[in-house]
């Protein structure tokens, strides 16, 4: 972490504080480790049929189920989930619900210049629709439209914030630039040099409670939901598709005949071979503190409760919860050769130690705070860093993937797109270049791992050298593959 203590005073040793603070942290996601977690629903066994089968019970699948029943209350909708709804990325993320559909305005301008104004409008409407749904169904997920505060922690990043603010205002964002004193008055960190508060396009929420609330709302509308039900195969059958399943601990076989299918498995191995070339799983990690005392809260301020992110390439995201805890995550984004995924990779001590050290560099006044939880998990990414869409089996199946860690809000839009695609008729959404175009595929191994890890190394080097991008990053930029957080 290339942050300097610009206050000039002696500070506690972040390394020593990190070791002590992590000593008792539970190795599981905080959001899912609570007594209000709903009981799992029974697995599917035997044979059944449905109008619409949704594979995957994260946000994407849950939104698709809810919207499908709102569109047509008489349509039979069946959702199956290999674990429990929201157990993966949907239930263990930071809870940043952004309006952007393109992983940030700059990425959208670069990749979709001809329709970015429309995408910005659609994203704003999508965020409003999420808020309306939460209110309509009484989903208790601590939804707060606080906005997001981007902070510069190195001198070269200050000019970047000025440029970002100018671009944001060009597209109608309500943004405020803050100097050193002003940003520290919002959130008191000696590392902050400047800030940009985007006030109206990010909400904070409790991610697991959102997933659980969407599951409950879908069931209330008549969606059949079966958890611990894994789809092991999918093929054409008559006028629709047939899915083979295994359910429960004993792996009892089952069969589902469906007229249409929504595939919402994101980072997990897809049932469509073609998707394996476009999506890679990347591990992201986070820590959660104990609730801060009143004195500690007074030390840091944070009265407006914005989501926070610094502006390095290897950036940190953090937020404060309704009960005064701080979630601190990001920085490392780890890819394992061959798209390897296993529960053992969700715990990475080197990353947790680094995050804890960075936390205490950011907030040295919180040196006595301990972490209660440490966790990691995969997010799906693609070469354009925002979702892509498509159909298969002659339009009988629709899919969306590649959210790159900004899917809390975008998944609802993706669900709407997939349902539109399944109608087979053109709609304003299916005509978007965002929907019709496809990202470049990742190369095969070992080139894939070498390229991803060279990019990670280069981004870290840029952060350590005042943002200067080396020849590898400049080449990716010219090819339209560059990522600038």
C-alpha positions in Angstrom: 0.0 0.0 0.0 1.7 3.2 -1.1 0.0 5.5 1.3 2.0 8.1 3.2 1.2 9.5 6.7 0.9 13.2 5.7 0.1 14.3 9.3 3.8 14.0 10.2 3.2 12.7 13.8 4.4 9.3 15.1 1.9 6.6 14.5 1.4 3.1 15.9 3.0 0.2 14.0 0.3 -1.1 11.6 2.0 -4.5 11.4 1.9 -5.1 15.1 -1.7 -3.8 15.3 -2.7 -6.1 12.5 -1.4 -9.2 14.1 -3.3 -8.5 17.3 -6.5 -7.4 15.6 -6.8 -10.5 13.5 -6.1 -13.0 16.3 -9.8 -13.9 16.9 -11.3 -13.2 13.5 -13.8 -15.9 12.4 -13.0 -17.3 9.0 -16.4 -16.7 7.4 -18.4 -13.9 5.9 -19.9 -11.6 8.5 -23.1 -11.0 6.6 -23.9 -14.7 6.5 -22.9 -15.4 10.1 -26.1 -14.2 11.8 -29.0 -15.8 13.5 -31.6 -14.3 11.1 -30.2 -16.4 8.3 -33.2 -18.3 6.9 -33.4 -22.0 7.0 -32.5 -23.7 3.7 -35.3 -24.8 1.4 -35.7 -28.5 0.5 -33.8 -29.8 -2.5 -35.6 -30.8 -5.7 -36.0 -34.6 -6.3 -37.8 -36.5 -9.0 -39.2 -35.1 -12.2 -40.9 -31.8 -12.8 -41.6 -29.2 -15.5 -41.8 -25.5 -15.7 -42.3 -22.5 -18.0 -39.1 -20.9 -16.8 -36.1 -22.5 -15.1 -33.6 -20.2 -13.4 -30.3 -21.8 -12.5 -28.5 -19.9 -9.7 -29.9 -18.3 -6.6 -27.6 -15.2 -6.4 -28.8 -11.7 -7.1 -29.0 -12.4 -10.9 -31.3 -15.4 -10.6 -33.4 -13.9 -7.8 -34.1 -10.8 -9.7 -34.9 -12.8 -12.8 -37.4 -14.9 -10.8 -39.0 -11.8 -9.2 -39.3 -9.9 -12.5 -40.6 -12.9 -14.4 -43.5 -13.3 -12.0 -44.2 -9.6 -12.0 -44.3 -9.7 -15.8 -46.7 -12.7 -15.8 -48.2 -13.9 -12.6 -49.5 -17.1 -14.3 -46.1 -18.2 -15.5 -44.6 -21.1 -13.6 -41.1 -20.2 -12.4 -38.7 -22.6 -10.8 -35.3 -21.5 -9.3 -32.7 -24.0 -8.3 -29.5 -23.2 -6.3 -26.6 -25.5 -5.7 -26.1 -24.0 -2.2 -28.4 -21.6 -0.5 -29.6 -18.4 -2.0 -27.1 -15.6 -1.6 -24.3 -17.8 -0.1 -21.7 -16.8 -2.6 -20.8 -13.3 -4.0 -24.3 -12.0 -3.4 -24.1 -12.6 0.3 -20.5 -11.7 1.1 -19.7 -8.5 -0.9 -19.3 -5.0 0.4 -22.8 -3.9 -0.1 -22.1 -1.1 -2.6 -25.2 -0.8 -4.9 -24.1 1.4 -7.8 -26.1 2.9 -10.6 -23.4 2.3 -13.1 -24.0 -0.6 -15.6 -20.5 -0.4 -17.0 -18.2 -0.7 -14.0 -17.8 3.1 -13.7 -18.4 6.0 -16.1 -14.9 6.1 -17.5 -15.0 2.4 -18.5 -18.4 3.0 -20.1 -17.3 6.0 -22.0 -14.3 4.1 -23.4 -16.2 1.0 -24.4 -19.7 2.3 -25.3 -19.2 6.0 -26.3 -22.3 6.1 -28.6 -24.7 5.0 -25.9 -23.2 5.9 -22.6 -25.7 8.6 -22.0 -28.5 6.1 -22.4 -26.7 3.6 -20.2 -26.3 6.2 -17.5 -30.0 6.9 -17.6 -30.9 3.2 -17.5 -28.5 2.7 -14.6 -30.1 5.6 -12.6 -33.6 4.2 -13.3 -32.4 0.7 -12.3 -31.1 1.9 -8.9 -34.5 3.7 -8.3 -36.3 0.5 -9.2 -34.2 -1.5 -6.7 -35.1 1.0 -4.0 -38.8 0.8 -5.0 -38.7 -3.0 -4.8 -37.1 -3.0 -1.4 -39.8 -0.7 -0.2 -42.6 -2.6 -1.9 -41.7 -5.9 -0.4 -40.5 -4.7 2.9 -37.0 -6.0 2.5 -35.0 -5.1 5.6 -31.5 -4.6 4.2 -30.4 -1.2 5.6 -30.7 0.5 2.2 -29.1 3.9 2.4 -28.6 6.2 -0.6 -25.5 7.8 0.8 -23.4 8.1 -2.3 -19.7 7.1 -2.6 -16.6 9.1 -1.6 -13.5 8.5 -3.7 -10.3 9.5 -2.0 -6.8 10.4 -3.2 -4.1 9.1 -1.0 -1.1 10.0 -3.2 -0.4 13.4 -4.8 -0.7 12.1 -8.4 -4.3 10.9 -7.7 -5.6 14.4 -6.9 -5.5 15.4 -10.6 -7.3 12.2 -11.4 -10.2 13.1 -9.1 -10.5 16.5 -10.8 -10.7 14.8 -14.2 -13.2 12.3 -12.9 -15.4 15.0 -11.4 -15.4 16.9 -14.8 -16.5 13.8 -16.6 -19.2 12.9 -14.0 -20.7 16.4 -14.3 -20.7 16.1 -18.0 -23.2 13.2 -17.6 -25.3 14.9 -14.9 -23.8 13.4 -11.7 -24.2 15.3 -8.5 -20.5 15.4 -7.4 -18.5 17.5 -5.0 -14.8 17.9 -5.0 -13.3 18.1 -1.5 -9.8 19.5 -0.6 -7.7 17.9 2.2 -9.5 19.6 5.1 -12.9 19.0 3.6 -12.4 15.3 2.9 -10.9 14.8 6.4 -13.9 16.6 7.8 -16.1 13.9 6.2 -13.9 10.9 7.2 -10.9 11.6 9.3 -7.8 9.8 7.9 -4.3 11.3 7.8 -3.8 9.6 4.4 -6.5 11.6 2.6 -5.3 14.4 0.3 -8.6 15.1 -1.6 -11.9 13.5 -2.3 -14.8 13.4 -4.7 -18.3 12.7 -3.3 -20.7 11.3 -5.9 -23.9 11.9 -3.9 -26.7 10.2 -5.8 -25.5 7.1 -7.7 -24.5 4.7 -5.0 -26.5 3.2 -2.1 -25.2 1.1 0.7 -27.0 -2.0 1.9 -26.7 -5.3 3.7 -26.0 -7.8 0.9 -27.2 -11.0 2.6 -30.4 -9.5 3.8 -31.1 -8.2 0.3 -30.6 -11.8 -1.1 -32.8 -13.3 1.6 -35.5 -10.6 1.1 -35.5 -11.2 -2.7 -35.9 -15.0 -2.0 -38.9 -14.3 0.3 -40.5 -11.9 -2.2 -40.1 -14.3 -5.1 -41.7 -17.1 -3.0 -44.6 -14.8 -2.1 -45.3 -14.3 -5.8 -45.3 -18.0 -6.3 -41.8 -18.8 -7.5 -40.8 -22.4 -6.6 -37.4 -22.3 -5.0 -35.2 -25.4 -4.3 -31.8 -25.1 -2.6 -29.0 -27.6 -2.4 -30.0 -28.6 -6.0 -27.2 -28.8 -8.5 -27.8 -28.8 -12.3 -25.3 -31.3 -13.7 -26.4 -31.2 -17.4 -28.5 -29.3 -19.8 -29.6 -30.4 -23.3 -32.4 -29.9 -25.9 -35.5 -31.8 -25.3 -38.6 -31.4 -27.5 -39.6 -27.8 -27.7 -37.5 -26.8 -24.7 -34.6 -27.9 -22.6 -34.1 -30.7 -20.1 -31.9 -30.2 -17.0 -30.4 -33.1 -15.0 -30.1 -32.4 -11.3 -28.8 -33.9 -8.0 -30.4 -32.8 -4.8 -29.5 -32.9 -1.1 -26.7 -34.6 0.7 -27.4 -38.0 -0.9 -27.3 -36.5 -4.4 -30.8 -37.8 -5.4 -31.2 -37.4 -9.2 -33.9 -35.3 -10.7 -35.0 -33.9 -14.1 -36.5 -30.6 -15.0 -38.2 -29.9 -18.4 -38.3 -26.2 -19.1 -39.6 -24.1 -22.0 -37.0 -21.4 -21.3 -33.9 -21.2 -19.0 -32.1 -18.3 -17.4 -28.4 -19.2 -16.6 -27.2 -17.2 -13.7 -24.1 -19.0 -12.4 -21.6 -16.1 -12.8 -18.1 -17.2 -11.7 -18.9 -20.8 -11.2 -18.2 -23.4 -14.0 -20.8 -22.7 -16.6 -23.1 -25.2 -18.2 -22.3 -23.6 -21.6 -18.8 -24.5 -22.8 -18.6 -21.2 -24.7 -18.7 -19.1 -21.5 -15.5 -20.7 -20.2 -13.5 -18.6 -22.6 -15.0 -15.3 -21.4 -15.2 -15.5 -17.6 -12.5 -16.1 -15.0 -13.0 -16.4 -11.3 -10.9 -13.9 -9.2 -10.7 -14.1 -5.4 -11.5 -10.9 -3.4 -11.1 -10.6 0.3 -12.5 -8.5 3.2 -12.4 -7.9 6.9 -15.1 -6.7 9.3 -14.3 -4.9 12.6 -16.1 -5.2 15.9 -18.6 -2.3 16.5 -16.8 0.9 17.2 -17.3 2.7 20.5 -18.8 6.2 20.6 -15.3 7.6 21.2 -13.9 5.8 18.2 -16.8 7.0 16.0 -16.0 10.5 17.1 -12.4 10.1 16.1 -13.3 9.2 12.5 -16.5 11.2 11.9 -18.1 9.5 8.8 -21.4 11.0 9.7 -22.8 10.8 6.2 -22.0 7.1 6.0 -20.8 7.1 2.4 -19.2 4.1 0.7 -15.5 4.8 0.4 -12.8 3.8 -2.1 -9.3 5.0 -2.7 -8.2 5.6 -6.3 -5.2 3.3 -6.7 -5.2 0.5 -9.2 -5.1 -1.9 -6.4 -7.9 -0.1 -4.5 -9.5 -0.6 -1.2 -13.3 -0.3 -0.7 -14.8 0.2 2.8 -18.0 1.2 4.5 -19.6 1.6 7.9 -22.5 -0.6 8.9 -25.6 0.4 10.7 -24.2 -0.9 14.0 -20.9 0.9 13.6 -18.6 -1.8 12.2 -16.2 -1.1 9.4 -15.9 -3.4 6.4 -12.5 -3.1 4.7 -11.8 -5.1 1.6 -10.2 -5.1 -1.8 -6.5 -4.5 -2.8 -5.7 -8.1 -3.8 -7.5 -9.7 -6.7 -6.1 -13.2 -7.0 -6.4 -15.6 -9.9 -5.4 -19.2 -9.7 -4.1 -21.2 -12.6 -6.7 -23.1 -14.6 -9.7 -21.1 -13.2 -9.1 -23.1 -10.0 -11.8 -22.7 -7.3 -11.9 -24.4 -3.9 -13.2 -23.4 -0.4 -9.6 -23.4 0.8 -8.8 -20.4 -1.3 -11.3 -18.3 0.5 -8.8 -17.9 3.3 -5.5 -16.2 2.5 -3.6 -15.0 5.5 -1.1 -12.9 3.6 -4.0 -10.8 2.2 -5.8 -10.5 5.5 -2.6 -9.3 7.1 -2.0 -6.8 4.3 -5.6 -5.5 4.6 -5.3 -5.2 8.3 -2.0 -3.2 8.0 -3.6 -0.9 5.4 -6.6 -0.4 7.7 -4.4 0.8 10.5 -2.5 3.0 8.2 -5.7 4.6 7.0 -7.1 4.9 10.6 -4.3 4.9 13.1 -6.6 6.3 15.7 -8.4 2.9 15.7 -5.4 0.9 16.7 -7.3 -0.8 19.5 -10.0 -2.1 17.2 -10.2 -5.9 16.5 -11.6 -7.7 13.5 -14.4 -10.2 14.1 -14.6 -11.8 10.6 -12.2 -12.4 7.7 -13.4 -14.0 4.4 -12.9 -14.2 0.7 -14.6 -15.6 -2.4 -14.8 -15.4 -6.1 -16.2 -12.7 -8.4 -16.6 -13.2 -12.1 -14.7 -10.9 -14.5 -14.4 -10.5 -18.2 -12.1 -8.5 -20.5 -14.4 -5.5 -20.6 -15.0 -5.5 -16.8 -18.8 -5.2 -17.1 -21.5 -7.8 -17.8 -22.1 -9.4 -21.2 -25.2 -11.2 -22.4 -26.2 -13.9 -24.9 -28.5 -16.7 -25.8 -28.0 -20.4 -26.6 -30.1 -23.4 -27.7 -31.9 -21.4 -30.4 -33.0 -18.7 -28.0 -34.3 -21.1 -25.4 -31.6 -20.0 -22.9 -30.3 -16.6 -21.9 -27.2 -15.8 -19.8 -25.4 -12.9 -18.2 -21.9 -12.9 -16.7 -18.8 -10.8 -16.1 -20.0 -8.4 -13.5 -16.4 -7.8 -12.1 -17.4 -7.1 -8.5 -20.0 -4.4 -9.3 -23.0 -6.6 -9.6 -25.2 -5.7 -6.6 -27.2 -3.3 -8.7 -26.3 -4.4 -12.2 -27.8 -7.9 -11.7 -31.3 -6.5 -11.7 -30.7 -4.9 -15.1 -29.1 -8.1 -16.3 -32.2 -10.1 -15.2 -34.4 -7.7 -17.2 -32.2 -8.1 -20.3 -32.3 -11.9 -20.1 -36.0 -12.0 -19.8 -36.3 -9.7 -22.8 -33.9 -11.9 -24.8 -36.0 -15.0 -24.0 -39.1 -13.3 -25.7 -37.3 -13.5 -29.0 -38.6 -10.1 -29.9 -36.5 -6.9 -30.1 -36.8 -4.5 -27.2 -35.0 -1.2 -26.4 -32.6 -3.2 -24.1 -31.8 -6.0 -26.5 -30.8 -3.4 -29.1 -28.1 -1.9 -26.9 -24.5 -2.4 -28.0 -23.8 -3.4 -24.4 -26.2 -6.3 -24.9 -25.3 -7.2 -28.5 -21.5 -7.1 -28.2 -19.2 -9.7 -26.7 -15.9 -9.1 -24.8 -12.7 -10.5 -26.2 -12.1 -14.1 -24.8 -9.3 -14.9 -22.4 -6.4 -16.9 -24.0 -5.9 -20.5 -23.0 -3.6 -21.6 -20.2 -0.8 -21.1 -19.5 -1.0 -17.7 -21.3 -4.1 -16.8 -19.4 -2.5 -17.0 -16.0 0.7 -15.4 -17.2 -1.2 -12.5 -18.6 -3.4 -12.0 -15.6 -0.5 -12.1 -13.2 1.6 -9.8 -15.3 -1.2 -7.3 -15.3 -1.6 -7.6 -11.5 2.2 -7.0 -11.1 2.1 -4.1 -13.5 -0.8 -2.4 -11.7 1.0 -2.7 -8.4 4.1 -1.2 -10.0 2.1 1.7 -11.3 0.7 2.4 -7.8 4.3 2.4 -6.5 5.5 4.8 -9.3 3.0 7.7 -9.2 0.5 5.9 -11.5 3.0 5.5 -14.4 1.8 2.6 -16.6 4.4 0.3 -18.0 4.6 -0.9 -21.6 2.4 -3.9 -20.8 -0.4 -1.7 -19.4 -0.1 0.7 -22.3 -0.4 -2.1 -24.7 -3.6 -3.4 -23.0 -4.9 0.2 -23.2 -4.3 0.3 -26.9 -6.1 -3.0 -27.4 -9.1 -1.9 -25.3 -8.3 -4.3 -22.5 -6.9 -1.8 -20.0 -8.4 -1.4 -16.5 -8.1 1.8 -14.6 -10.1 1.6 -11.3 
